[in-house]
Amino acid sequence: MIASGTKTAGVREGFLPNPKGRLKDQFHEVARFRHLSLRTEESYWDWILRFLKFHRKGGQWIHPRELGPADLSAFLSHLATNRKVAASTQNQALNSLIFLYREVLNLHVAELGAFDRAKRPARLPEVLSKNEVKRVLAVVSPEYRLPLKLLYGTGMRLMELLRLRVKDIDLERNQIIVRGGKGNKDRATMLPESLRIAIEEQLRRAKLLHEQDLKAGVGAVWMPEALARKYPDAARQWGWQWVSPAKGLARDPADGVLRRHHLKEDVLQRTVKAAAAQAGLTKNVTPHTLRHSFATHLLENGYDIRTVQDLLGHKDVTTTQIYTHVMTKPGLGVRSPLDGG
């Protein structure tokens, strides 16, 4: 049992959710206060539910306050031993439970720091050659060709691309501003000159769609809570609209408001997978493969690794260095002895 005043835990100082609320309501209250992204919030709650279901006895739920470090360890061991989950998945589960105990229940569990995070094995990223990229993009459905070209041409992550708003496209400076990327950091990347006309056409189509929505009374885009309070009229303004809006309207699960969201990520995931198969590639190609290819091809073209690091938004240059191992000429152009080197 984890309780205040025990040897292993104590009450922490911090934001306190409604003490009369259900655990689920308390969790979501803290998640919003801590500004977790909706995807992270959903993922964390899913892991917390799995943890509680794992320890449910006789159909009875056990409150996490009644579960201690040994119970957390048992669950994490179950994931690794029985479920055979990847190291990154096990670490995500641990992060979720740490958030539950430290942020939601406001308990300081000393033993949490003793959990060894699963080490992710070093894997080389899947990278396409320049010719393979051209083959994939050539067979992509025209309506999705621009988003995939932007992934390869800018190095953005899939969700960074889909969450682009009109105001983040700077046509005058040929820049794209990525807002709230990984680590909630902003950065700038290039706007490919070859895509300028296509982007202008996409913006015209999106604006026409937005004007139609406004006439129908549903032209307000989703806004983060803090911005919605600070700029109450911004949700209907053109600059805040999605660059890649969805075809239809849908009710937001968070507040029930009918609005137009951005293009769904699984649409592009299926599209690029189908295009790779049609192009005859045997590699496992995903939208993220285009980001890997962007970084590798820049390094092959002689660009400085620090420049590539900034464009990708990597916190540590060692993360960017992985691409030096998949370049066409790794090892500074060393030739194989079989080739006469």
Phi and psi in degrees as a GROMACS rama.xvg file:
@    title "Ramachandran Plot"
@    xaxis  label "Phi"
@    yaxis  label "Psi"
@TYPE xy
-100.002  117.618  ILE-2
-143.478  158.924  ALA-3
-63.9154  135.939  SER-4
91.6599  -4.77897  GLY-5
-79.1678  173.762  THR-6
-69.0155  -30.8324  LYS-7
-97.4012  -11.4287  THR-8
-150.655  161.185  ALA-9
-158.848  163.309  GLY-10
-72.6414  132.163  VAL-11
-93.531  157.505  ARG-12
-89.8205  135.245  GLU-13
168.293  -168.968  GLY-14
-64.2143  130.945  PHE-15
-110.382  118.689  LEU-16
-72.5445  170.989  PRO-17
-54.8231  113.917  ASN-18
-65.2199  -19.2838  PRO-19
-91.8989  -5.10528  LYS-20
-78.687  160.567  GLY-21
-68.9738  159.691  ARG-22
-55.594  -42.0841  LEU-23
-61.5788  -44.7629  LYS-24
-66.2508  -39.4032  ASP-25
-62.0704  -43.1541  GLN-26
-60.1476  -49.4763  PHE-27
-66.5005  -31.9336  HIS-28
-63.8695  -44.9085  GLU-29
-70.3994  -39.4906  VAL-30
-59.497  -40.8806  ALA-31
-69.7237  -38.4094  ARG-32
-64.4652  -36.6501  PHE-33
-85.0048  1.60861  ARG-34
60.1374  40.193  HIS-35
-68.7714  145.708  LEU-36
-67.5855  157.429  SER-37
-60.8527  -38.9035  LEU-38
-64.6299  -41.6165  ARG-39
-66.561  -41.7185  THR-40
-59.8375  -45.6395  GLU-41
-65.541  -41.5311  GLU-42
-64.5686  -45.7999  SER-43
-60.4214  -45.6155  TYR-44
-64.989  -35.6152  TRP-45
-61.8957  -41.888  ASP-46
-69.4454  -36.0158  TRP-47
-63.7315  -41.1831  ILE-48
-62.8616  -41.6161  LEU-49
-62.8531  -40.034  ARG-50
-62.5115  -45.6604  PHE-51
-68.4123  -37.5304  LEU-52
-66.7508  -35.1144  LYS-53
-61.6688  -35.1988  PHE-54
-100.033  6.93152  HIS-55
-68.6127  134.154  ARG-56
-123.015  126.159  LYS-57
58.2429  32.6222  GLY-58
78.4079  1.26862  GLY-59
-100.534  132.146  GLN-60
-79.1817  143.016  TRP-61
-111.016  127.918  ILE-62
-66.6916  141.047  HIS-63
-58.6247  -21.5946  PRO-64
-64.5605  -22.2753  ARG-65
-90.848  1.55239  GLU-66
-112.869  134.347  LEU-67
-109.341  -172.223  GLY-68
-54.1222  -37.2741  PRO-69
-63.5463  -35.1935  ALA-70
-70.3185  -37.8383  ASP-71
-63.9387  -43.2236  LEU-72
-62.8953  -39.2195  SER-73
-63.3534  -40.4444  ALA-74
-66.7137  -45.0106  PHE-75
-65.2128  -37.2026  LEU-76
-66.466  -37.7406  SER-77
-61.0759  -41.1353  HIS-78
-62.9539  -42.0549  LEU-79
-76.6777  -41.8758  ALA-80
-84.1518  -47.0423  THR-81
-93.1273  -41.1516  ASN-82
-87.7594  -14.9935  ARG-83
56.1692  39.8209  LYS-84
-74.7128  159.592  VAL-85
-70.1343  160.268  ALA-86
-60.0704  -39.6424  ALA-87
-64.4501  -35.2574  SER-88
-68.633  -41.6741  THR-89
-63.4138  -39.9644  GLN-90
-67.2484  -34.9167  ASN-91
-65.2875  -40.0054  GLN-92
-62.6932  -42.8243  ALA-93
-62.9608  -42.9884  LEU-94
-60.2491  -38.682  ASN-95
-64.2433  -42.9484  SER-96
-72.9833  -35.1176  LEU-97
-62.3654  -41.5936  ILE-98
-62.2871  -42.3495  PHE-99
-58.9448  -51.6807  LEU-100
-74.1418  -42.5018  TYR-101
-81.6986  -38.8614  ARG-102
-97.5678  -38.7947  GLU-103
-87.0832  -50.4327  VAL-104
-86.901  -8.98502  LEU-105
55.0273  42.6402  ASN-106
-113.214  137.235  LEU-107
-98.4316  106.613  HIS-108
-100.513  109.562  VAL-109
-59.3402  -38.0285  ALA-110
-70.8486  -15.4483  GLU-111
-58.997  -34.6655  LEU-112
-69.7981  -14.2162  GLY-113
-85.7006  -11.3202  ALA-114
-70.6465  126.525  PHE-115
-81.8365  124.926  ASP-116
-71.5909  138.843  ARG-117
-63.0537  135.008  ALA-118
-86.7567  127.451  LYS-119
-77.1728  126.015  ARG-120
-64.8323  146.07  PRO-121
-70.549  118.867  ALA-122
-124.096  136.194  ARG-123
-78.408  138.094  LEU-124
-70.6463  151  PRO-125
-75.4449  125.024  GLU-126
-129.585  138.985  VAL-127
-95.7298  150.679  LEU-128
-74.3574  166.905  SER-129
-61.3295  -37.1807  LYS-130
-67.3772  -39.2184  ASN-131
-66.0928  -37.2036  GLU-132
-61.5591  -44.6586  VAL-133
-61.6457  -39.6275  LYS-134
-65.4741  -40.6848  ARG-135
-66.799  -48.7185  VAL-136
-66.461  -26.9555  LEU-137
-69.4833  -27.5101  ALA-138
-103.897  0.625186  VAL-139
-69.502  143.901  VAL-140
-55.0133  133.163  SER-141
-52.1072  -35.319  PRO-142
-69.287  -18.4578  GLU-143
-113.84  4.63921  TYR-144
-67.9925  -40.8701  ARG-145
-62.5396  -48.7302  LEU-146
-57.6587  -39.4156  PRO-147
-72.4151  -34.178  LEU-148
-65.588  -35.5222  LYS-149
-67.6025  -36.6682  LEU-150
-61.2313  -45.3108  LEU-151
-74.7877  -36.2092  TYR-152
-81.3163  -13.4127  GLY-153
-123.482  -19.4965  THR-154
79.7828  13.1082  GLY-155
-71.2944  152.578  MET-156
-74.1755  160.185  ARG-157
-57.4611  -49.1989  LEU-158
-71.2742  -27.9768  MET-159
-63.7307  -41.0053  GLU-160
-64.5362  -48.8383  LEU-161
-66.7592  -28.0548  LEU-162
-90.8166  8.16682  ARG-163
-63.3032  134.855  LEU-164
-108.061  158.499  ARG-165
-53.9791  -40.8327  VAL-166
-65.7444  -15.1994  LYS-167
-87.3826  -4.86825  ASP-168
-96.2096  113.391  ILE-169
-106.488  93.6623  ASP-170
-69.7182  -29.5591  LEU-171
-69.0548  -38.2916  GLU-172
-101.747  3.11961  ARG-173
53.6562  48.3105  ASN-174
-129.77  152.115  GLN-175
-121.985  127.64  ILE-176
-97.5735  119.498  ILE-177
-90.8652  115.78  VAL-178
-97.3683  133.655  ARG-179
57.7956  47.0586  GLY-180
-71.1168  -164.105  GLY-181
-56.844  131.763  LYS-182
80.9555  10.6875  GLY-183
58.1434  37.4737  ASN-184
-109.375  146.72  LYS-185
-93.3024  151.977  ASP-186
-156.822  167.495  ARG-187
-114.877  143.364  ALA-188
-135.669  170.471  THR-189
-78.0205  154.271  MET-190
-104.037  110.648  LEU-191
-57.2166  128.855  PRO-192
-57.8636  -36.2115  GLU-193
-68.139  -14.3677  SER-194
-104.718  1.59505  LEU-195
-57.4453  -48.837  ARG-196
-64.0468  -42.006  ILE-197
-64.0297  -37.9026  ALA-198
-68.0188  -41.983  ILE-199
-60.9075  -39.9762  GLU-200
-67.0746  -39.8599  GLU-201
-63.5736  -40.1392  GLN-202
-65.2982  -36.2757  LEU-203
-65.7161  -41.6876  ARG-204
-65.1084  -42.1878  ARG-205
-65.5737  -37.2904  ALA-206
-67.6064  -40.4708  LYS-207
-61.0862  -42.0542  LEU-208
-64.0099  -40.7844  LEU-209
-64.5477  -41.3974  HIS-210
-64.3547  -36.4191  GLU-211
-65.6902  -40.1627  GLN-212
-64.8999  -41.0627  ASP-213
-60.9965  -41.581  LEU-214
-64.5125  -30.3642  LYS-215
-86.4068  -2.06598  ALA-216
80.9813  18.1607  GLY-217
-129.611  34.1799  VAL-218
-91.2438  16.6916  GLY-219
-92.1181  121.508  ALA-220
-83.4821  160.399  VAL-221
-66.6941  139.351  TRP-222
-131.79  144.313  MET-223
-56.8663  146.376  PRO-224
-54.1004  -44.7839  GLU-225
-62.8984  -42.8022  ALA-226
-69.7657  -35.2991  LEU-227
-62.6277  -36.1883  ALA-228
-74.4046  -39.8384  ARG-229
-73.4838  -38.4527  LYS-230
-124.876  77.8564  TYR-231
-62.0924  -22.046  PRO-232
-97.5678  -5.07826  ASP-233
-66.8939  -29.1868  ALA-234
-60.1889  -24.8529  ALA-235
-98.0171  -5.54402  ARG-236
-78.2856  147.067  GLN-237
-60.7922  -39.6725  TRP-238
-61.9992  -24.3884  GLY-239
-92.0645  -1.88066  TRP-240
-74.8625  159.309  GLN-241
-71.4356  141.692  TRP-242
-70.0942  -34.5264  VAL-243
-117.783  76.6281  SER-244
-72.4611  152.99  PRO-245
-71.3027  161.527  ALA-246
-70.4937  -35.4434  LYS-247
-121.228  173.549  GLY-248
-92.5622  154.207  LEU-249
-151.793  154.29  ALA-250
-82.4303  129.816  ARG-251
-68.8191  124.349  ASP-252
-64.0573  -21.5011  PRO-253
-76.037  -41.097  ALA-254
-129.744  -1.30083  ASP-255
76.5607  7.68159  GLY-256
-80.8128  136.349  VAL-257
-79.5178  120.507  LEU-258
-154.688  169.254  ARG-259
-95.3678  118.428  ARG-260
-88.9497  -178.787  HIS-261
-83.9545  170.627  HIS-262
-55.1299  138.751  LEU-263
-77.6414  144.396  LYS-264
-64.6862  -33.7725  GLU-265
-68.0782  -21.415  ASP-266
-62.889  -48.233  VAL-267
-72.7685  -31.5052  LEU-268
-63.1594  -44.9187  GLN-269
-68.5561  -37.4709  ARG-270
-63.209  -47.4462  THR-271
-70.6804  -33.0023  VAL-272
-65.3247  -44.0675  LYS-273
-66.3145  -38.5329  ALA-274
-65.516  -39.6495  ALA-275
-63.9603  -39.9888  ALA-276
-66.2872  -41.2835  ALA-277
-65.6592  -32.6387  GLN-278
-78.541  -3.77221  ALA-279
81.213  20.8157  GLY-280
-85.6068  142.232  LEU-281
-98.4542  -6.85341  THR-282
-72.8622  153.667  LYS-283
-82.1513  96.6776  ASN-284
-100.015  127.135  VAL-285
-129.204  170.865  THR-286
-55.2593  -34.1008  PRO-287
-69.2625  -23.9738  HIS-288
-61.1733  -33.1329  THR-289
-67.4266  -34.9369  LEU-290
-66.4929  -44.5382  ARG-291
-59.5734  -41.6866  HIS-292
-67.1418  -39.0603  SER-293
-54.3918  -51.3616  PHE-294
-65.1738  -44.2582  ALA-295
-63.9585  -43.4986  THR-296
-68.532  -33.2835  HIS-297
-63.8231  -43.8759  LEU-298
-65.2294  -38.934  LEU-299
-65.0026  -28.6825  GLU-300
-81.7631  0.349446  ASN-301
96.5764  7.34468  GLY-302
-73.7239  147.504  TYR-303
-64.8178  140.816  ASP-304
-64.1575  -29.8291  ILE-305
-67.8668  -36.4926  ARG-306
-64.1635  -44.5757  THR-307
-64.3883  -39.0869  VAL-308
-57.7585  -45.8545  GLN-309
-64.6194  -41.1703  ASP-310
-65.7261  -34.6736  LEU-311
-81.8164  -21.7304  LEU-312
79.784  27.5069  GLY-313
-76.7479  136.046  HIS-314
-70.503  -38.8771  LYS-315
-122.318  136.8  ASP-316
-65.108  -22.7817  VAL-317
-63.8593  -27.7533  THR-318
-66.7089  -38.7458  THR-319
-71.7661  -29.6284  THR-320
-63.7864  -18.6391  GLN-321
-59.3591  -28.4306  ILE-322
-73.1943  -18.3701  TYR-323
-68.6442  -17.3796  THR-324
-86.1524  -10.213  HIS-325
-119.52  13.0748  VAL-326
-68.3134  158.079  MET-327
-59.3463  -36.2118  THR-328
-123.265  77.0856  LYS-329
-69.9551  165.397  PRO-330
66.5343  37.5581  GLY-331
57.9915  37.7425  LEU-332
78.9621  22.9528  GLY-333
-66.3804  133.475  VAL-334
-95.2821  146.137  ARG-335
-66.2169  142.874  SER-336
-63.1839  -22.8001  PRO-337
-69.1307  -24.0784  LEU-338
-94.1194  12.5048  ASP-339
90.7968  12.9597  GLY-340
